[in-house]
Amino acid sequence: MKFRQTLFWDTDPKKIDVKKNAQYIIERIADFGNDKEARWALDFYNKALLKKVIAKSRSLRPRTKTLWTMLLKN
């Protein structure tokens, strides 16, 4: 996946490691990503990791947390 600079405004998207920086990527995509990026995250990362990051994140907006919690149910 080629990440948008506007999604990762504080770093060089080319230097992001999708494994090592999983929490950072998931949080950014959850809060600011578009449909394509959200679909990529849902397909790329396992559901357990997504649930864990969303539940424990202190940086996500409350509405984002609610939406992603509902998306990841079941």
C-alpha positions in Angstrom: 0.0 0.0 0.0 1.3 3.4 -0.9 0.3 5.7 2.0 -0.8 9.3 1.4 1.4 12.1 2.8 -1.7 13.8 4.1 -2.4 10.8 6.2 1.1 10.6 7.7 1.9 14.3 7.7 4.4 14.0 10.5 6.7 11.4 8.9 7.8 10.1 5.5 5.2 7.5 4.4 7.9 5.6 2.5 9.8 4.9 5.7 6.8 3.4 7.5 7.1 -0.4 8.3 3.7 -2.0 8.2 4.6 -4.6 10.8 6.7 -2.5 13.3 4.4 0.5 13.0 1.1 -1.3 13.0 -0.5 0.6 15.9 0.5 4.0 14.4 -0.9 3.0 10.9 -4.1 1.5 12.3 -4.8 4.6 14.4 -4.2 7.0 11.5 -6.3 5.0 9.1 -9.1 4.6 11.6 -9.2 8.3 12.4 -8.3 9.9 9.0 -8.2 7.2 6.3 -10.4 7.0 3.3 -12.5 3.9 2.3 -9.6 2.4 0.3 -7.2 2.7 3.2 -9.8 1.3 5.7 -10.4 -1.7 3.5 -6.7 -2.3 3.2 -6.2 -2.2 7.0 -9.1 -4.6 7.4 -7.6 -7.0 4.9 -4.0 -6.7 5.9 -4.1 -6.8 9.7 -5.8 -9.6 11.6 -9.0 -8.8 13.4 -7.6 -9.5 16.9 -4.8 -6.9 16.4 -7.3 -4.3 15.0 -9.6 -4.8 18.0 -6.7 -4.5 20.5 -5.4 -1.3 18.9 -8.8 0.3 18.7 -9.8 -0.7 22.3 -6.5 0.5 23.9 -5.8 3.6 21.8 -5.7 6.8 23.7 -5.4 9.0 20.6 -8.5 8.0 18.7 -11.6 10.2 18.8 -14.5 8.7 20.6 -16.7 8.5 17.5 -13.9 6.7 15.6 -13.6 4.2 18.4 -17.3 3.5 18.4 -17.5 3.1 14.6 -14.5 0.7 14.5 -15.7 -1.3 17.5 -19.0 -1.8 15.6 -17.2 -2.7 12.4 -15.0 -5.3 14.1 -17.9 -7.0 16.0 -18.1 -10.8 15.4 
